[in-house]
Amino acid sequence: MLDPVLLPIERVVLGLTGIDPNEQQDWRQYSVSLLMSNVFLRGIAYKPLGAAAILRRNLLIYGLGGVVVPFVGIKAIDIVLAAMGLA
């Protein structure tokens, strides 16, 4: 469904990293990829929050724009997907 949107991004990332998408990984390469992704994700802090807490935080940090902009962004994505015939 999102292939037309995500494939160009994927091609850029694969090109920058030198990965050939048509080449199969053996078990060693797959294991290294899995371990490296876990190492990189280890540095990302994640704190689950409810929608009310996120909206409250955005309002405090970004003002009214912190509450309105996400909805505008979601609507923009909806319009793009509808124009592409994916929604």
N, C-alpha and C positions, 0 to 999 in steps of 0.2 A: 504494500500500500504506500509506504513512504520511500520506495526505491528511487523514484525520480528526484527526490529531495536529498536523500542520504548517499546515493551512489557517487555523485561528484565529490562530496566531502571525503568519502572512503577512498576514492582514487587518489586524492591529494595526499592523504595521510599515508597510504601505502607507497606512493611515489617518494615521499620525503623519507620514509623509513627503509626504502629499498626492498620491500617485501613483494614477491611475485604471487598474486592471488590465485594463479593457476597451478602453483606448485604445492604438492601435499607435504605436510609436516610428518616426520617420523615421531616416535614416542618421546625421544629425547628433546627434540625441538618443542613439542607440545608441552612437556614438563617444564622446560625453561620458561616458556611463555607464561604458563600458569603461575609459576613462582614469582616471576618478575612483575606480573600484574598485581599479585598480592603485596609485594614489597612496595610498589608505587602507591597502591591504595591505602596502605598502612598510614601514610602521611596525611590522609584526608580525614578531618574530624567530621563525624556525623552525629547529629543530635536530633532524634525524632521529635517533631513538634506538630501540634494540631494546627488546623487551618486558622483558628481564631488567634493563636499565639503568633503565627507567621504574619497575619494581617496587622496585628497590634505592633509587632516589632517593625514592620515596614512603615507603618504610620509614624512611629516614634523616630525612626532613623531618617526616612526619606520624605516625611510629610505626606500630604494628600496624594502626591504623585506616586508614592510607594504603594498605595492601594489601588489607584486607577490604572497605572501603566501595565501591571500584569494582565489585567482584564483586556486592555487594548491589544496587548501582544497576543493573547489567546485568540481574540477575534480576528486579528490579522492572519494568524496561522490558519484559522478556519476558512477565511476568504480565499487564501492561496490554495488550500487543498480543494475547496469547492471549484475554483477556477480550473484546476488541473483535472477535475472529474474524479477525485479520490474520496470525496466526502458524500 
